């Protein structure tokens, strides 16, 4: 542990001291301006470059900020031209001018035009920056990549730097769970399970980019301790009609078809878009569990082999309409509706060795479950520009309703030796009905107060009600089902009122800052009707944040972030339910589960706008963790989610792009994590820590005849997770794509886990628990996709609104 602390102290000191090596430039030229589109809307994060007029080489460059403003400083003397480019726009080129120290040149408003995306005008780009490093976030360009053609959104998120998606679809960001997922700046209103299913149903080629925001400002909801992942969808760009139709299938032991259609139409002041996706997701999960119990007579061993067959069918609709009241006001409506049907078949056989008994006992279990779910979401958005200085106001009203019903039948046979005819039979029937209503409303206000200074403020309210009825009944030896006392009815109400204030300014041309404060008041009531237990929680919290950007030179800057965040428990986990996985294993709820709070710090060094070296630290109080408890007497295992006293995470991340050839570009990432878990669990104290690492290398190749190939490999080193230790593992994915008929038709083939190495092995050796397991889901597979593009009309832009909805993230 001393070695680990020394390692991170050394890295911290090294990174903090790099700035001493960079000398401030005394005589510099300053080039400024603001990038806008033809509608005079700011174009954020555009690439702005000074290009040598003679050789065409890059002299200096910058990226426009969120208001479209840019600033380039240089000490060079050369004839140049200013070139501005951004995905979805044609490039702007200025007249040639003389660059020399002391020059002050303001280009004013630089206008870039929307690209024409009629199929006859499409140009395939062989190279494109895959990762754009910005002061407050990292943007991963997905549009045009090979794996996007045949993959889904969840796959692409899992390939992004610093992000790992586990086999349950849970998203981990920088070694921590609890990331908030947004789509087009709108929080997703979904539980972890619903979100994973939705992202699997979304074709990745609908995504333009993914923004990773490790430490969000006060403008964002304080929910989500690990940061924010914002999925940016492609913008509508065709006047008249534009869209695509695609169909494909994945084979991983099951045939899993998917299909979708997207349509965009504009007429006058109306802009509308809609997409409908139908998706099958499924896998085989081969699970081996070995458990040891310490009895007075000796060690009793349970050896269990299971195969879980999962299949989900999802239908998702998303539609939006925008009306431009005038050039300064817009109103829009977004509606989402989904319907899902899932089934899980779990067959397991457990060999039970009891000390002092010569014959082996056997437990054969069959757990068949099926469920349905549907939800509807509506967002009404209004925004207005109040003056020419950039003063803006926006408001959102959201409503969500979700229903989820499931039924499972667990059938068990238990016998000893070869006497299977004398097996004892039992059954457990579980019926689970849940519904949620969520209403939120918010208003945001932005006011520029001088050059480069901005005030942002806003208020938000959310009102949540959920009702969960869990009915259990048991049957012995083919007898009638009798109600079980573990049945429970649980009603949950949550009201949260929030307000924030943020100020963004500059100390100097090289030193910018942003400070903010968010306050949230929560009023929560959990009512277990069956147990006649009411749990009330009322609390008010402040969530400060600060951001400092130090531009040492044109090629080097340091960005500091610090904030405090909260993660509230998923509603279902607060229900004191009992769910039988098999007769030996149960999962229970925890009505006393408290929110977790995290304090986060990050220091990010950006070199030449491409290389990134980041050091981060996070400390979480009352962290959510899955706890395993064994009962030595009846040899059963119970799992539940509890609050750990404290967890710590320190991480170092390096992103290094390398172009091997003109046709061969790579993006490489190395991340080192130090995790520590401390908590009292029953009569025992857990103090577990380790240092783990993740390596990711992605290769993009542009080959002759229009073929594009993408290969990616990931390796995760050994790591800990609460009480458990997980062995290292890795995998390789690859894909190839080819467009024909002037890009009207795209064919792609993608292979996942090519060498079948994504195997999870874990051990728990804590207190009386001695358990290990091995799991492989059918990740090895091949996916075929055929897409047809159609369009008619001229270029236009559809505005997108931003709703409010962090509450839906906790519906699991």
N, C-alpha and C positions, 0 to 999 in steps of 0.2 A: 504493500500500500504506500510506503514511503517512496518507493521508486516511481509509482504512478503520479503521486503528488509532485515529485521533482520534475517529471517529464512535462506536466502541464504548466508548472511554474516557469520552466525553461522556455517553452513555446510562447507563453504569455510575454515574458521579458524580451524574447527575440522579436516578436511581432510588434510589440510596443516601441521597441528601439529602432526599427527599420527607418522610421521617419527622420531620425537624426542623420541618415545618410543622404537625404534629399535636400538640396539647397534651394532656397526660394529664388526665383528668377527676378532680377531687378528690372530689366528692360524687356518688356513683352509687348506683343501686339494682341489686341483684344477684339474678337469678332463675335457679335451678338445678333440676335433675331428671334422671331417667333414663327414656328411652323404651324400652318393652318391648312384645312382643306378648302375646296371651292365654296363651301357654305360658311366659311370663316369660323369653323369649329377647330379648336386646338387639336393637334396631332401629337399625342405624347409618345415618348420613347422612339422617335425617329432617329435614324443614323445620319449625323451631320459630319461631313468630311471636307478637308482642304486637300485638293488633288493637284499635284505638280502639273502645270499646263504643258510641259514639254515631255516628261517621261510617263505621266499618268500614274505615278506612284503616290501612295498616301503620305501626306506631310504631317497633318495633325487631325484630330477628330473629337467628337463628343456625341452625347445622346441627349435629345430634348427631354425636359422634365415633364411632369404631369400636366402642366399648363402650356406645353409646346415650346417653352423658352429654351434657348441654348446659349452657351458661352464657350468659346475656344480661345485659349491663350497659347502663344507660340513665340519663340525667340529666333525663328529662322527667317532668312531672306531669300525669297524665291517668288516667281510668278505662279499664281495658283488660280483655281476656280473653286467655288463652293458647290458641293454636291449634296443634296438631301434626298434620302430614300427611306421608305417604310413599306412593309408588306401591305399589299392592297392598293398602292399608289404608284403612279409613274414618277420617275426621279426628276428632281429639279436641278438644273445646272445654271450657274451664274456666268456673267462675263468674266474674262481673265482680269485679275488685278494684282498689283505688286504687294506681297506680304513682306513686312520689315518691322523690326523692333520699334515700338512706340506708336504703331498704327492703331487707331480706334475706329472701327467700322461697324455700323449698325445696319443690318439688312432690313430691319423693320419686319413686316409681315411677309414670310416666304410661303407661297401657296403651292401645294402639291395636289394633283388631280387624281380622282379615283381611277384605278385601272379598268379598262374595258375587259370584261370577262366573258364576252361571247366566245363560243368555242373556236371560232376561226382565228381569234386573236391570242389564244393561250400560248405562252412560251414556257417550256420546261426549263427550270433553272437548275443547273448542275451543282451549284454551291450556294449555301445560304447559312448565315450564322445560326447554329442550332441553339446556343445558349447565349443570352444577353445578360450581362451582369450590370445591375443598376444599383444606385445607392441604398434603396430600401427593399429591394427584392431581386430575385433571379427569375428571368423569363426563359422558358424552354419552348422553342418554336417546333410545333408538331406538324404544321401544314407542309405537305410535300414529302414527308418521310415515308419510307417504305412500310414500316410496321404499322403506321397509321392507316394505310390502305386496307389492311385486312384485320385489324385488331379492334378492340373496344376501348372505351375511355379508361376503365380501371387498369387495363394492361399498360396503357401509355403512362398513366400516373405512376405506376410501379417502376417504370424505367427512368423516371426523372431523378436528378441528383439529390441525394439526401433523403429520398423517400423509399420506403419498403412496404409493400402490401403483403400481409401474411396470408396463409391459406384459408382463413375465414373472411377475407376481404377487409380486415381492419387495417387502416392506413397509419403507418408510423413515419414521423418526420423527425429527422436528426436523432434517431434512437428513442423517441418518445411518442406515446399515443396521445390522443386528444386533439388532433388537428381539425380545424374547421374547414369544411369544403364549400366553396362558392362556385356558382356558374354565372358568368357575365356579371360579376359583382353582386350577385344575389345569393344569400345563404340558402341552403338546399332544403331545409325543412324536413329532413329525412333521418331516420335512425341509421345506425351503422349497417344493419342488414338490408334495409330498403335502399340505402345509398349504393351499396355494393351491387345489388341487383339492377338498379337504374343505370349505373355507369357501365355495367356489362351489356346493357341493351343499347347503349349509345355508340354508334359507329365512331371510331377515332378520327376518321377523315372529315368529320364535321367540326373538329377542334382546330383552332388557329394556333393557340399557345396555352401554356400553363404557367401561371405566376406562383412562385413560392415566396411567401412573406413570413420569415421566421419570427419577427417581433413586430406585430401590428401596432398602429398608433391608436390613440383614444377614439378615433372615428369609428373603429370597428367594435363590435360587441366584445365584451370582456370574456365571453364564453370561448373555451378552447385553449388549453394550456400550451399546446405544442406549436401554435402558429396557424397560418391561413394558407390554403391552397385554392387559387382562383382559376377556374377553367374558362378560357376565352373562346367562344364559338366563332366560326367564320361569319363575317358580315355579309349582309345581302347587298348585292352590287349590280343588279340588273333591272332596268325599268321595263315593266311589263311582266315577264314571268321568268323564273329561274329555279332550277331544282335538280334533283337526281333521284334515281331509283337504283337500289342495290340489293343483291341477294348473295348468300354464301352459306357455308356450313363448316363446322369444326368436327373433326373426328378424334376422339381420345379414348376410344372403347365404346362410346356412344356417338350416334349421329345427332348433331345439335344444329339445326338450321336457324338462320336469322335472315330477316328481310326488313327493308325500310324505304320510306319515300319522304322527300322533303320538297316543299313548294313555297316560293316567295312571290308575292304579287304586289305591285304598286300602281296606284291610279290617283293622280292629283295629290291631295294632302294625305291620303290614306296609304299606309304601308302595312302589309300583313304577311305573316309567315306561319307555317305549320309543318310539323313533322310527325310521322307515325312510325313506330318501330315495334316489330314483333321478334322476340328473342327467346331462344332456348339456352339454358345454362345447366350443365350437369357434370358430375364426375363420380369416380369410384374412389372411396377412401379406404385404403387397407391399413388397419390399425392393430398394432400388437402392444399389449400392456402387461407388465409383469409387476406384481405387488407382493411384498413380504410383510407378514404380521408376526410380531414377537409375542408368543404365548408362553405361559409357565412351562409347558411341555417341550417347547422348542419353536422353530420357525415354521409358520404356515405360509405356503406359496400359492398365489393365484396367477395363472398364466392364461391370458385372454387373447383370442384372435377374432377380429371383427372385420366385416366389409360393410360399408355404408354406401348405398347407392342414392345419389341425389339428382333430382331433375326439377328445374324451375321453368315455367312458361310465363313470360312477361309481355304485356301489351302496354305501351306507353304513348300518350299523345301530349304534344306541347304546341300550343297556338298562341300567337300574339298579334295585336293590332295597335298601330300607333297613328294618332291624328295630330297634325301640325296645326294648332289653333292659329298661330301666326309665326313670324320668324323668331319670336322669343319664347313661345309657350308650346308645350307638348303634353298630351295626355295619352296614356296607353293602358291596355288591359292584357294580362297574361293569364292563361288558364292551362293547368296541367291535370291530366286524369290518367290513372293507371289501374290495371287489373292484373293480378298475379295468381298462379296456381302452382303449388309445389308439393313434392312428395319425397319422403325419405324412407328407405327400407334398410334396417340395420339388423344384420344376422351376426351373432357372436356365439362362440363356444369357449367356455372357461374350464380349465383343468384346476381342481382344488386339491392340494396336498396338505393333509392334516397330520401333525406330529403324533406318533403312536398309533396311527391307523394305516394299515398296509394298502388298502384299496384307495384308488383315486376317485374323487367325486367329480361330477360333471354338471355344468349349468349351461343349458342351451336356451338362448333368448332370441326372440324375433320381435323387433320394435318397428311397426309400420305406422307411419304418420302421413297426414295430408293436411293441407291448409289452403285457404284463400285469403286474399287481401285486396282491398281497393281503397283508393284515396282520390280526393279532389282538392286542388289548390287554386286559388285565384288571387291575383295581385292587381290593384289599381294604382297607377303611378302618375304623378303630375310633377313637371319641373318648369321653371321659368327663369329667364335672365332678366334681372331687374335694372341693369345699367350696362353701359359699354365698358366699364372697368372690370367686369367679370363677376359681379355680385349675383349669386344664384340661390334659389330656394327649391327644394324638392320634397315631396311627401309620398308615403306609401301606406296603403291599407291592405292587409293580407288576411286571408282566411284559409284554414286547412281542416279537413275532416278525413279521418282514416278509420277503417274497420279491418280487423284481422281475426279470423276464426281458424282454429286448428283442432284436430282430433288425432289422438295416437292410441294404439293398442299394443301393449307390451305383453307378449305371451312367453311363459317360462316353463321349462321342464328340468327337473333336477333328480339325479340318480347317482348311485355309487357302484363302482366296478362295472361288470357287464350286465347288471340287472336293469336294463333300460325299460323292460316291461313294467317295472314297479316304480317308474318315475312319478314324482309329485308334480302336479300341474297347478299353475296359478296365472292370473291375468290382472293387469292394471290398465284401466281405461281413463284417459285424461282428455277433458274437454276444456278448451281455453278460448274465451271470447274477450276481445279488447276493442275499445274505440277511443279516439282522441278528437277533441275540438281545440283548435288554436286560433286565436285572433290577435293580431299585432297591428300597431300603428306607429309611424314615426315621421318626424320632420327634420330636415337638415338644412343648414344655412351656411353659405360661404361668402366672405367679404374680403376682397383685397384692400389692404390699408397702406399702400405705398409700394414702391418697386421691390418685388420679391417677397413682400410680407403679406400673410393671409391669416384671417381668423376663421375658424370653423366651429360651429356649435350645433347642437341638436338634442332632441328628446325622443324617447321611445317608451311604449308600454306594450306588455304582452300578457295575455290571459289564457291559461291552459287548464283544461279539464280532461281527465282520463278516467275510464271505468274498466276494470279488469275482473272478470269472473272466471275462476279456476275451479273446476269440479273433478274430483278424483273418486273412483270407485274400484273395488277389488273383488276378485272372484277366486275361490279355492276349489280345486278338484271339480271343475265344470259346474260349480254351484252358481247361484244368482249373484249379480254384482251388488255389493253393499257399499254405501257411502263411506268415504274415508275422512277422518277428522282433519286431514291436511287441506281439504277444500277451503277456498277463501274467496271473499268478495272484497275488492280494494278500490277505493275512490281517491283520486289525487287531484288537488287544485293548486295552481301556482300562478301568482301575480308578480310581475317584475316591472318596476318603473326605473328608467335610466335617463341620464343627461350627461353631456360631455362638452368640453371646451378645449380647443386646440389652437396653438399659435405657431406659425411658421415664419421664420425670418433669417436674416444674415448678419453675422458680426462683421464680415468683410466679404470681398469677392471670393475668397478661398475657404471661408468658414461659415457654413450654414447650419441651422438648427431647427428643431421642432419640439415643442413641449405640449403635453396634454394631460387632462385629468377627466376620468369618467367615474360617475357615481351610480350605483345600482342598489335599489331597495327590493328585497325579495320577501314575499309572504307565502309560505308553503304549508299545506295541510295534507297529511296522508291519513286516510281513514280505513282501517281494516274492519269492515262491517261484521264479518264472521267472528273475529276475535274481540270485537268491541274495544279496539285500541285506536286512539287518535294521537298522531304525532304532529306537533306544530313547530315550525321554524320561521323566525323572523330575523332578518339581519340586513344591515346596511354596510356596503363596502365601497372603498375608493380604490381606483385603479389608475395610478399615474403612469406616464410613459414619457420618454425623452429620446431624441434622435440628434446626433451631431455628425456632420459631414465635413471632413478636412481634406481639401484638395491640395496635396503637397506640391504636385506638378501636373503637367498635362498627362503624364503617363502613370500617375500614382496618387491614390486617395485612400483615406481611412474613414470608415463609417462605424459609429458607435450607436448601439441601441440598448435600451433598458426599459422594462415594463413589468407590470404585475397583471396576472390573469386568473380566471376562475373556470372550473369545469364542474357543472352540476351533474348529479347522477342521472342515468337513464331512468325514465319513469318506472319501467317494469321491474328494475332491480330493487325498488323500494317496497314492492309488494312481498309480504312474507309467505311466498308460495313454496311448495315442495314439488319438484319435477323429477320423475324417475327416468334416468338414462338407461339403467338396467337395475335388477334387484340389489346389486352390490354398490351402485353409484347413484347419488342424488344431487340435484342442484337446488339451492334454496335462495330466497330473497332476503334482503336486509333492510327493514324499515328505519334503522338507525344510521344508514349511510349518509355521511355529510359531504358537502362540496369539497373539492380539492383546490388549493391555491398554489400558484407557482410564481416565483420571482425569477426573471430571465435577464441575462446580459449577453451581448454579442459584440464582437469587434471584427470587422470585415476589412481586409486589405485587398484592394483591386488594383491590378497592375496591367497597364496598356488596355484597359477596358475588356480584357479577355480572361486573365488569370485571377483566380480568387483564392485567398487564404483566410480562413475564418476560424475564430476561437470563440466558443460559447460556453455559458454556464447556466444551469437552472437548478433551483431548489424548490421542491414541492412538499407542501404540508398536507396531511390527510390524503395522500395519493391513493387512487383506486387500484386495487390489486386483487387478483383471484387467489383465494386461500383454499388449501386442501387440508382436510381434517380426517384422520382415520380413527375408527372405533375398534380397538383391539378385541373387545369381547364378541361382538357380532361380525367383525371383519368387514365392515362397510366403510365407504369413503364418501364424504360430503364436500361439495365445493360451493363457495359463495364469494361475493365481492365485498371487501372490507376496506376500511381506511388504514393505510400504513402510516406510522408516525411521521416519517420523513424519507424522501428519496432525493438523490443528487445525481445530476448528469453534467459531465463536462465533455466537450467534443471539439475536435479539430478537423476541419474539412478543407481539402484542396481540390480545385477544379482546374484542369490543365488541358486545353485543346491543342492538338498537334495535327498539322497537315503533312502527311507523308508524301503524297503526290498531289498534282492538281485534281486528279480524279479520286483521291483517297483521303478522306478527312476523318479524324478521330476526336472523340470527347472522352476524357478520362477523369475519374474522381476517386479520391482516397479519403475515407472518413474514419477517425478513431474516436471511440466513445468510452468514457469511464462512467459506470453506473454503480450506485450504492443504494441499498435498501435497508432501512432500520425500522423495526416495529416489534411490539409485544404481541404475540399470537398465543392466546390461551396462557398456559403456564411457562411458555418458552419465549426466548427473545431472539429475533432474527437480526443478524448483522451480516449482510451478504454484499460483496462487491467484486467487480472484475473490469478489465479493460478489453474491449472488443474492437473489431474493425470491419469495414466494408470496402470492397474494391469494385469499381464499375468501369468498363471500357466499351465504348460504342463506336463502330466503324461504319461509315457511309461511303459506298463506292458507286461511281457513275461509270457504267460500262458502255462499250459500243452497241449500236443498234437500239439505243433507247432503254436498255435494261438498267434498273437501279437495285442495288443490293444493300441490305443493312444487317449487321451482325452485332449482337450485344452479349456480353458475359458479365455476370455478377457473382461475387463470392462474399459470404458473410462469415466472419470468424466466430468462434465459440463465444457465447454470451449468457448472461443470467437474466431471469425474469421472475422477480419475487423470490419464491422458495426454490425455484427450479433452475437448472443449468441446461442450455441447449447447445448441442454440438455444431460445429461449423458445417456449412453446405453451400453449394453454388449451382449455377445452371447457365446454359447458353441458348439464346433464341436467335433465329435468322429469318429473313424474308427477302423476296424478290418481287418486283412489279414491272409491268410493261403496259404502256398505253398504245392504242391503235386507233385508226380512223380519226386522225387529227384530235386525239385525246377525248373523243366522245366515249370510248370504252376503255376501262382500266381493268386489267387482270392482275391478281396478286395471289401469291402462295406464301404462307408463313408457317414456320415450324417453331414449337415451343418446347423447352426442356429437352433439347435434342439427344442428350446422352443419359436421360432419366436419372439425374443426380440430385433433384430437388427433394431430398429425403430429410425429414425432421426427426431427430433423435434427442430425447431429453431425459433428465434424471432429477428426482426430488429425493434428497437425503436430509431431512430436517426433523428433529425431535423423533417421534415414533414412526414417521413416514419413510418408507423405503420403496420407491416406485420408479420404474423407468418405462418409457414407451418409444415406439418407432412408428412413424406415419408416412405414407406416401399417397398423395392424391394423384389422380390421373392427369398430371400436368403435361406429360408428353403427348403432343398432338399435332395435327396439321390442319390448317384452315385455308379454305379456298374462297375467294371473293370476286364477284363480277359487278362492276358499277357502270351505269350509263348516265351521262350528264346531258342535260338539255337546257337551252336558254333562248330568250327572244327579247330584244329590247336594248335600251341604252343604259348607261351607268347611273346609278343612284345609290343613296345610303339610307338604311333603315335605322332609326335611333333605337337604342335598347334601354330599358328602365332598370332600376335597381330596387329590389324589394328588401324586406327585413324578415329574418326568420331563423335565428339560431336555435329556437326551441325544438324544431322538428328533428334536429340532429340527435335528440336524446330519446327517441321513441322506441328504442330497442327493448 
